[in-house]
């Protein structure tokens, strides 16, 4: 498959070749735990970059085999500040961020070569994209604030920009196809991302996704429509959407987003369970089965979603 010469058109190309709606991967951490990884740690799935990188490659491969056209790196909770708290120097932390992209690209390239070999003469496989995952400041805190958006009264736009700047630079330079800003819980952090993309002149596209607890606002209580409008205003953001949000809210959020953007809508909900920050565990509430999850997909696609996958507590069986 020939790649678009303009990297900002890659995502549109993948969606078009998938017939208007492409599959993205599902919960990385969930699948790592399924294979025996202990990630009860402030670094969460990023701990495996240090301890079990081979397992990360295995999970990426499972999602590609299941049909994912976009896979996200194991960098959601990987921050230079988080690595430093573990005694890891900045240079080694940057190398781990780069490794998260390299692992995903290696698996993607191997999968594509195998697919090409199996396709026969004259046929071409679609090469999946690698999205470098960037979690929120709240994810680094590992105290559940990524699900509340409450960073305290002293948090400023400049502080968030200072926190994220170097990680964005390192990940963008590591060779992914795009950046994925995920589980964004408030408008202030979205503003920080938008300004950093422009200030650093990031040369690859991004998507920006928010989380919601009520189907109307993002987690902090900021207007979801206003957050989407902010993302829509940035030319370096090529898709906008919702992740780590209960499936029952997704349809309405897609419709709200469609009122203020014509950019592709990316959605990857969680299973519907809720996170208990104090006990560091998912609590069954309105969790849905794989079958129930799949039943939503046509509805989401009809509402306007262009990229659909899963987030926490979902697996290849769920999202692909």
N, C-alpha and C positions, 0 to 999 in steps of 0.2 A: 504494500500500500504506500503510495506516494504521500508524504506529509505536506500539509499546507505550508507555503513559503512564509506566510505571516503567522507567527506563533499565537497571535491573538485570535486566530480563526480555527485553531485546532479543536477546541471544544465543540464549536458549531459543526465541524466536519464529522466528529465522532457521533454527535446526535443525529446528523443527517444520514450517515451510513447505517445507523441503527434503526432507521425508519421513523425518526421523530422523537424517540425516547430511549435513552441509553441507560444501561445498568451500571451502577457503581457498587463498590464493595460494601461489606457490613462491619460488624464489630470486630476490630482487631484484638483488643484486650480479651474479649469474651472467648475468642477462638484460641488465643494463647493459653488462657486458663483451662480450656477444654483439653489442651495437650499437656497439661501438668505444670505450667509456669506459675510460680508464686509471685504475684505482682502487687501484693499488699505493701505498698511502698509509695512515698511521695512522688517518685518518678513514674509510677504506674507502668504502663506498657513499655515506656522508654527504658525501664530497667533491663529489659531483654536485649537492648543494644549492647549492654555491657556483659550480661551473663549468658544469653542464649540467642545470638543473632541468627543461628541456623533455624530456630523455630519461627522467627519473623519471616524468613524466606519461605518456610513451609506454608504459613498462613496466607501470604501473598499468592502463592501458587494455587492454593485451594480456591481462593476467590476467582482467580483467572480461569481455572478449570471449570468453575461453575458458571462462567460467562460474563464476569465483570469487565467493563470497558474502561473503567478508571479505578485505580487502586491508590490508597492513601498511605503515607509513610508512618513509621512508628515514632513520630516526633511530636505528637500532640502534647504530651506533658514533658517533653525534652527541652529544657531551657538552660542557658549558661549559668544562671543563678542557681537553679536546682542542682546542676552538676557540682557547682562550687560548694554547695552545702554538704555534698558527699565527699569533699576533699579532692575533687577532680579539677585540675587547673583549666583555665580558660581555653588554652590551645587544644587540650584533649577533649574538652566539651565541644568545641567547634568540629573536631574530627568525628565525634559521635553524631552530631547533626548531619554532617556530610555522609556518614555511613548509612544513616536512615534512608537517604535518597539512593545511594549506591545499591543497597540491598534490593530495594523495590525495582530499580532499573535493571539490575541483573536478572531478576526473576521474570520481569516483563519481556526482556529481550530473548531469554531462553524459551519462554512460552511462545513468543511470536515465531521464532525459528522452527520450533516443533510443529506449530500450526501450518507454517508455510510448506514444510516438508510433507505434511499429511494431506495438503490441499490438492496436489496434483498440478500438472502443467496448465498454465494459463489462468490459474485461480490465485487470488490473493486474500490473505487474512487481514483483518483490521487489527492494527497494533494498538494496544491499550495505552492509556495515558497514566503518568505517575503524578499524583498531587501531593506536594509536601505539606503535611498537616501542621497547622499552627493553632495551638490551644490558647485560651484566654489567660489573662493574669490570674483569674480565679482558679484555673486548673493548676497553675504553679503553686498556689497557696495550699492546694490539696485539703481545703477545709469545707468544701461544698459551696463556696461562694460563686463558682461558675454557674450554679443553678439558682442563685439569688441576684447576682449582679451587684451586690452590696460590698463595695471595696472600702467603705468608711468615708467619713466626711473630709478627710485630708487628701484623698486621691485627686490628682490633677491630670489634665490631658498630657502635659509634658512628662510627667512621671510614667505614664503608660507608654509614651513614645520612647523614652529612654530604656524602659524595660524590654520592649520588643525589637528595637532597631537592629541590633547586631544579629539576632537570630534570623530575622527576615533576610538580611544581607547574605548570611552564610547559606541558608537553605536555597535562596534564589540562585546563588552561584554554584550550587552543587549539581545542577543539571536536571531538575524536574521539569515537567511540561507546564505545570502551573502550581500556584500556592493555594491552599485551602484554609481559610480562616474559619475556625469551627467553634460552635457552641458559644457564640458571642452574646453575652447576657445584658449588655447595656449600650446605649447610644454613644457614650463617651469613648468606649474602647473601639467602636466602629469608626468614629472620627479619627482616632489615633492611627488606625490601619490606613484609612484613606489618605491622610496626610503623609504617612511614611512612604506609601507607594509612590506618591508624587515626589517627595523630597529626595528619595533615594533613586528615583527614575528606574524602578524595577522593570526589567525588560521582558518579563514573562507575565501571562495573565493570572488573575486570581478569581476565586469565588469567595463570597462572604456569606456565611450562614449564621442564623440566630437560633436561640432556643426560647421556648414559651411554656408557661405553666397554665395559661388560661385561654389560649387560642385567639387572643386579641392583642396582647402586649408581649414584649420580650420579657425575660425573666425578672429584670429589675423593675418592671412596671412602665418602662418607656414604650411609647407607641411603636408597634411593629411596622406600621405603614411609614412612619417617619424614618425609621431605621433603614427600611428598604429604599426609600427615596434618597437617603444619603449614599447608600451603596450604588444606586443607579446613576448618581451624579459623577461617579469616578470612572473615567474611560479605561483604567487599568483593571477594573473589576468586570468580568465578562459574564458572570452568573451570580445569582443571589438566591438565598433560600433559607431552609429550616432544617435543623438536625437536633438529635437528642431531645425530642419532644414526643409526647404520647401520640399514637396514630390517630386517635379520635379528633385531634385538633388540626390535622394537616390539611384537610380539604378546605376548611375555612380560611386558613392562613395563605394557601395558594391563591384563593380568590382575592384576598386583600392585597397580596403582592402584585397580582396582575393589574390592579387599578393604577399602580404607580410605576411599573417597569415593563418594558418589552424584552428585557434580557431573559435568557433561559432561567428557569426555576429549578433549583436542585433541592431535593428533599431526601433526608435519610433519618427517619424517626427511630426512637428506641422502641423497646418492646411494650412500653406503657407502664413499666414498673417505676418506682421512685427511689431516689438515692438517699440513704440514711447517712449523713455526713459524720455523725457522732460515732456510729458503729462501723462505718466504712463498708456498707453492704447495700445491695439492692433489695428493696422490700416489695413483695408481691402486692399489687393493687389492682390495676386494670390491665395487667399484662395480657398480650394476645399470643395465640399459638402461631406457628409458621403458616398454617392454613388460613387463619383469620387475617394475618398480615397480608398475604398474597391477595386476599379478596378485596383489599383496599386499593390495590395498585391501579386497576383500570380506572377507578374513580379519580385517583390523583392525576393520572395521565390525561383524562378527559378534562380535568379542571385546568390543566396547563403546565404540569410538571414535565420537564425535558430530561432530567436525570434523576433516577430513583435508586436508592439503596437502603442500607440500615445502619444504625448506630449501636449504642450499648445494648447488650443482651440479645443481639441478633447474630446470625451465623450465615454461612453460605446457603444453607437450606432456606433461610428466611428471605434474604435480600436478592438472591440470584436465581 
